[in-house]
Structures are given as structure tokens and as C-alpha cells.
């Protein structure tokens, strides 16, 4: 698989990563099968999808424990990315960016992951009660201590729609400018897909100008862009899509033209090419420092996603995808 480099330290990763969250959190957790997820992670590494993205809050903690079993056998094959800064309570999720907590959380993540160093340590969310420079400074100490190789910031939680286009990531960029004065940012994780392209407006140009990698979260639109979901089929209560405005039966039906466009492009590239692969190839085409991180918990999806690294979209393909109707259903 093609390798891409991110950050001033020129960290090398496979062009398509693996989002591990669905293995134990947010997507129908009653159907989780640990052994199946382990096989999926091993398959990703076999195919060169070296970036394994997790977080301490996924589970919480169970996602890192699962990956620890993989890393114990194959640490040299993997690029490990995890996150800090969010705590899962009984009723809600809260931010904690206190330096002491960051240090303790890192040590706990290292134990669960069964590794001596985290390749990319991301701030999951800034704590509104703690200056982000203080949190970032504590994270920088972890780099100097040899526990972490590089730092990143997650902007995945930004929610927007048509009215916020062009302004969605303004707050993230302000945070990035502040922490960049403390210690270099190697990567930013943000939602980027055919139906959520807002990061192209200002966030990606900011990253490109500084050699910062953009980890494209939800590049398959929470599964919608695979074309395998049926409008109205419903989701389990613990599935995040059950509360997402774009996953009501009405909005899923309204957004079918987006999937139809992906299917048309896929058909031009021959048998076996899928809408999901076209969606990932579109993300890859946005720049050499962009790495899609599709979530998957089954070997077949990991294999399909990795093959997107070899799909080259034409100028006609990109123009057609760029002209698709804007997705309907937003958070605002």
C-alpha cells in the first residue's frame, strides 16, 4: 500500500487507516465480537493499513485493551493513535484537560495497549475549564519523556450544516494556532467525506500549508456511503446513528442521489469496485497528507477499504463527485 507522511517528524503510515471505534463502542455494541475484531485488525496490518486509531473513552477502555492484544504480537507493523481528554460518565461525556490527568491517562493507555510508546497522541476535546496551552504542554512533556512520538488534535465533534459552511472549523483553527506555539501539531482528525466536505474550506488548507496530516474521520459517512444501508431499517438504541439527523428514514431516502453518484463512478472502473472504495478514493485525492480512517470491525470491510488505495479517480470522476447534491439533514 502507498505510504503517506504526516507532520514535521515525517511519520509514515499506510494511505488508508483503520478506525477501531466500531469494534467496541457507538455502533450496536450488542453485536460486538472480539475475535472478529481482532481478525479485522490483523488483516488491516497485513494489507499495509498501519494506522490503528482508537481512544481511551471507546468502551470506555475496552477498545485499547482489544488493540493491546494485537500490538503485543505486531507492534512493529502498527502506527498507534489514541486520544485523551474525554471521560464517559453514566449520563454524559465530560472533558478533562488537567495536566495531571493527562499524564495519568497516558500511562494507563500505554498499559492497556501493551506498548512502550504511542505514535500519535491526540487531544480528543479541549477542556473549557483549562487553557488548551496547559493541556498541550502536558502532552508535550510526554513526547520529551519518550512515551509519545507526536501530537495531534481531534476536531471530529464539530457539527455543522449548510449554514455553517466555511465557519465550521474556525474554532479548531484558533486552537491549532494556540497549541502550535507550544509544541508542533503533527495531525488533525476531522470529519471529511463526499457528504461532509466542510474540512476542505479552511482546515485542510491550514494543514497543507504546515505539512500537518489530516486524518479523515467518518470518510464513509457512518456507513451511508457504502450503499449497504436501507432507509427505514432502523438502528439499535446504542447505535449513534439512531440519533443522527441524516439517518432518519426520510433523510436517508433524500440522500440516495449521493450514493447513486458513487455507484455511477464505481461502474466506470469495472466489476468489483464499490461505492465505498470510490468514497475513500475521493478523500485520498484531496491531498498527499490526507489519510482516511474508515471504521470497520470485519475482515471483509477492512479488505475492501484497503483496496481503495489503488483506485485512481479521473478528473471526470472528481468533477462528477464534486457536483453531487449537498447532503440533507444536519445538526443545526
Secondary structure as UniProt FT lines:
FT   STRAND          3..6
FT   TURN            7..10
FT   STRAND          11..14
FT   STRAND          18..19
FT   HELIX           21..23
FT   HELIX           29..31
FT   HELIX           34..46
FT   TURN            47..48
FT   STRAND          51..53
FT   TURN            56..61
FT   HELIX           62..74
FT   HELIX           75..77
FT   STRAND          79..84
FT   STRAND          86..88
FT   STRAND          93..95
FT   HELIX           99..113
FT   STRAND          118..123
FT   TURN            128..129
FT   HELIX           132..144
FT   TURN            145..146
FT   STRAND          148..154
FT   TURN            156..157
FT   HELIX           162..164
FT   TURN            165..169
FT   HELIX           170..180
FT   TURN            181..182
FT   STRAND          187..191
FT   TURN            194..195
FT   HELIX           198..200
FT   TURN            201..202
FT   HELIX           203..210
FT   STRAND          213..217
FT   TURN            218..220
FT   HELIX           221..226
FT   TURN            231..232
FT   TURN            237..238
FT   HELIX           240..243
FT   HELIX           245..247
FT   HELIX           249..254
FT   HELIX           256..268
FT   TURN            271..272
FT   HELIX           275..284
FT   TURN            285..286
FT   TURN            288..289
FT   STRAND          290..293
FT   HELIX           299..307
FT   HELIX           308..310
FT   HELIX           315..322
//
